Every structure is written in C-alpha cells, then in structure tokens.
Amino acid sequence: MKLSLVIQPLSFPSAPRSFQHHHGGSPYTCFDASQYGTLLVVDPEEEYFSEEITKLRRDIDKGLSLIVYADWYNVSVMKKVKFYDENTRQWWMPDTGGANIPALNELLAPLGMAFSDIVYEGDFKIGDHDMYYASGTSIAKFPADGLVLTETLKNQGFEVMKANMWTATDVPILGLHQVDSGPSAGRVALYGDSNCLDSSHMQKDCFWMLSALLEFTNHDSLPGVFSNLKKVSLPPLYDVPARMEGNHLQRYSKVIEGTLGIAHPRPLPPCPSRQWAKPFPINKSAPITLYQPQKLLSIDLEDPGGGAAPIPFNQRAPDLADLSQQHRSGVAGLPKADGGDSRVFPGGDDGGQLQLVQDRSWFPALAFLGTGLVVLFLLNQYYHARSRPRRRRAARQSHHQQHQQQQHHHHHQPRKLQQLLVYGPGSMGNRVPGV
C-alpha cells in the first residue's frame, strides 16, 4: 500500500467457505498457529525479529499457510522521488518503499523465496478478470516445483529514472507452492502488488483472487482460475535488494532502534496477557405483573374515598405496598389527622390500588408573590439607573469648569510676569505685592 503505514498481519482459521480473522498486534511469537489456517501479510513495512522468522518456518512445517501481498521497492527510485518540504524546510525521502522488501526477503529466505527490486506496472487478465498491476515488484526466487504466473509489463522504475519506456516479458508476479517439508506442511502464495486490496489506490480490485488463494491455502485445492499457472525455472538470484543507507526507519520501528546512527534490533517484547474481567450481574428480580398494564381508576370528586381519613402532609408518606396490604386486609382508610392537605383514597370496591392525592392550591399564591417581588426589584433597578447618570454628568461638568479656570489662570500668569519684567512695576498698578 502507498501509505507509510505498517499493516498488521491477519490470520484466518480453516473453515469451509467462511472465515474469521484475528488482527495481530504483537510479534508472530505470540499467536498460536495451530488455531489458524492462513497467515495473511499485506504490504509489510516493518522489520522482523529473528525469533519471528524461526517460528514462522516452524509453524509452516506444522500446517500453517502463508499469503503475502508485496509492493514496490527500489533504492534509486526512492532517492529520485525525494522533495523539499516547505513546511518543515527539510528534504523528504522515504525510509522504505511501498513494502520493506529486504525485511520480507529475510522472512521468506527459509522457504527459498524472494522478491526483486524492479518496479513494474501494466494491465493483464487472469481468466475472465481484468487486472491492473500498479507499481508492484516481481518474484526473483521461487522453488522449482512451484506454480508461477508470468505477464508482460512495463518497467516503471526505468521510466522514472530514464524518462523512457521499457516493456519486459515473462515477469513472474504470482507464485503458488506446496511446502514439502512434511505430510502436514502448509502452502505459500506470493503476489507482487497490494494496490488491488488498498481502497485508497484501487483501480481494479482483486478480492476474488484473495478468496481463491484462501481456497488454495486452506483446502489444498487449486482453483480453476489458476489453471494457466505453470512451473517456471527462474534465473539464480545473485544481488538481493539491500536497505537504503542513511534511512531513519529506526525512528518509527518497534523492532529496531538506533544508537549513534547505527540500527540494531530491540529485545523481543513479552507477549501480552489477557485477563478476563469478572462478571457483575446487575439484573434484579422484578414483579411478575410488571409487564401488565396498570388500571386507571376513577375517583368521585364529590365524595372521594367514601369518607377516608386524611394523612398529615408533614408526616412520612406510607409505603404503597403497606397501603395495598391494608386495603386487601379490609382496612377502608387510615387514622384521621388534622391540619393536612394530603389524602389517601381507596381505588374502589373492585380491589384497586390506593392513591395518594395532595392539595396544591397554595401554588398560585406563591407564584403571584414571587412575580411581584421580581417586578419590584426590576423597577427599583430601573429608577436607580435613571437617576445616577445625572449626578455624574453635573459633577463632571463642574470638574471640567474648574479645570478650564485653572488653565485660564495659568495661561494669563506668564503674561503678567512678562509685563512686569518689560514695563516695570508701574504697569501693574499698586496691586503688585512687594513693589
């Protein structure tokens, strides 16, 4: 997939025509392969622990099958597509390709399989299905007794580097193999492009291919759509794809870490342990008649309750269950009490429930009193606000007049002093002190 994202593997248990999947968020050393049928690895960009590689080979020998959807990888193309990011003011270069082919080849090395670092693109057909190979890689190494599909595709990496088109024939892109390490060994399927499973870059989906590959891996049955696959002898692989020097994958990896710019593997993390939560039942027994609709009983307003005694309002209201029990036992009413405004009336002669009725005639008076208090408060605030600005304005005007008089006095004082210095004391008359 084109996103710089590690896609966690999916595991499918062997079930005819129906599958359940488990998202693995931990290393391969943490899942029990005997509970699953196929391990699906799609567009891996992460590194692998050496313990994972050893365990996967052991699980395949015991019956686990493997399906791998790879993607493009080429160091020259990765360096070619770098660009200068104006936001961070740094050169951006991918730390790996569409898939981490060097790490994936290390995972497949015990099986005698490997992918190349050549980027291919083109259209082809598998049976009646139209396919589009969007920037995928090819199979560089595969067992001689395996079935391989070859197609004619364009070398997209050459086109990016040289700006010229080059068409390659007999490019191996799909391989199926039955591991012969034992009678119960699993099966392996490789495909060089994962864009047909990626909804963000999908042009033509290949979910039908995934279903056919699961039929091959889980049931050891070669689907008819792969009937044109044949055994192909691939040339020996001398130069395996290498990791790009100076990459910073250790910044984001959970498998490797960097010290002074040198990447080295992290210690294998412990497997997560699942602890089941203790159940706390919250269901409580409900009455048997809870689901039945309750009857609405009529009350005679002229003679409510047939002379039933009232209950003081300031006393605690009796429990309805107790009242019902008293009503069923033959008690027609409750003891009388004076000064109350609540009454309990029986529902009628047909054994209905007792009802508690409160007299709330004082609510209108309380509401009227509250409304009057609010109106008086608002009127007081209104008249207080109207009278306050007049006093402030008068005080402000008097203050302004005093300030003007002071300025006028200071303005004329220098002129008097100048007249005194120029014309002498006689010009000021006899009112100048000290002269």
C-alpha positions, 0 to 999 in steps of 0.5 A, a space after each residue: 500500500 502507498 501509505 507509510 503505514 505498517 499493516 498488521 498481519 491477519 490470520 484466518 482459521 480453516 473453515 469451509 467457505 467462511 472465515 474469521 480473522 484475528 488482527 495481530 498486534 504483537 510479534 508472530 511469537 505470540 499467536 498460536 498457529 495451530 488455531 489458524 489456517 492462513 497467515 495473511 501479510 499485506 504490504 509489510 513495512 516493518 522489520 522482523 525479529 529473528 525469533 519471528 522468522 524461526 517460528 514462522 518456518 516452524 509453524 509452516 512445517 506444522 500446517 500453517 499457510 502463508 499469503 503475502 501481498 508485496 509492493 514496490 521497492 527500489 533504492 534509486 527510485 526512492 532517492 529520485 522521488 525525494 522533495 523539499 518540504 516547505 513546511 518543515 524546510 527539510 528534504 523528504 525521502 522515504 525510509 522504505 518503499 511501498 513494502 520493506 522488501 529486504 525485511 520480507 526477503 529475510 522472512 521468506 529466505 527459509 522457504 527459498 523465496 524472494 522478491 526483486 527490486 524492479 518496479 513494474 506496472 501494466 494491465 493483464 487478465 487472469 481468466 475472465 478478470 481484468 487486472 491492473 498491476 500498479 507499481 508492484 515488484 516481481 518474484 526473483 526466487 521461487 522453488 522449482 516445483 512451484 506454480 508461477 504466473 508470468 505477464 508482460 509489463 512495463 518497467 516503471 522504475 526505468 521510466 522514472 529514472 530514464 524518462 523512457 519506456 521499457 516493456 519486459 516479458 515473462 515477469 513472474 508476479 504470482 507464485 503458488 507452492 506446496 511446502 514439502 517439508 512434511 505430510 502436514 506442511 502448509 502452502 505459500 502464495 506470493 503476489 507482487 502488488 497490494 494496490 488491488 486490496 488498498 481502497 485508497 489506490 484501487 483501480 481494479 480490485 482483486 478480492 476474488 483472487 484473495 478468496 481463491 488463494 484462501 481456497 488454495 491455502 486452506 483446502 489444498 485445492 487449486 482453483 480453476 482460475 489458476 489453471 494457466 499457472 505453470 512451473 517456471 525455472 527462474 534465473 539464480 538470484 545473485 544481488 538481493 535488494 539491500 536497505 537504503 543507507 542513511 534511512 531513519 526507519 529506526 525512528 518509527 520501528 518497534 523492532 529496531 532502534 538506533 544508537 549513534 546512527 547505527 540500527 540494531 534490533 530491540 529485545 523481543 517484547 513479552 507477549 501480552 496477557 489477557 485477563 478476563 474481567 469478572 462478571 457483575 450481574 446487575 439484573 434484579 428480580 422484578 414483579 411478575 405483573 410488571 409487564 401488565 398494564 396498570 388500571 386507571 381508576 376513577 375517583 368521585 370528586 364529590 365524595 372521594 374515598 367514601 369518607 377516608 381519613 386524611 394523612 398529615 402532609 408533614 408526616 412520612 408518606 406510607 409505603 404503597 405496598 403497606 397501603 395495598 396490604 391494608 386495603 386487601 386486609 379490609 382496612 377502608 382508610 387510615 387514622 384521621 389527622 388534622 391540619 393536612 392537605 394530603 389524602 389517601 383514597 381507596 381505588 374502589 370496591 373492585 380491589 384497586 390500588 390506593 392513591 395518594 392525592 395532595 392539595 396544591 392550591 397554595 401554588 398560585 399564591 406563591 407564584 403571584 408573590 414571587 412575580 411581584 417581588 421580581 417586578 419590584 426589584 426590576 423597577 427599583 433597578 430601573 429608577 436607580 439607573 435613571 437617576 445616577 447618570 445625572 449626578 455624574 454628568 453635573 459633577 463632571 461638568 463642574 470638574 471640567 469648569 474648574 479645570 478650564 479656570 485653572 488653565 485660564 489662570 495659568 495661561 494669563 500668569 506668564 503674561 503678567 510676569 512678562 509685563 512686569 519684567 518689560 514695563 516695570 512695576 508701574 504697569 501693574 498698578 499698586 496691586 503688585 505685592 512687594 513693589 
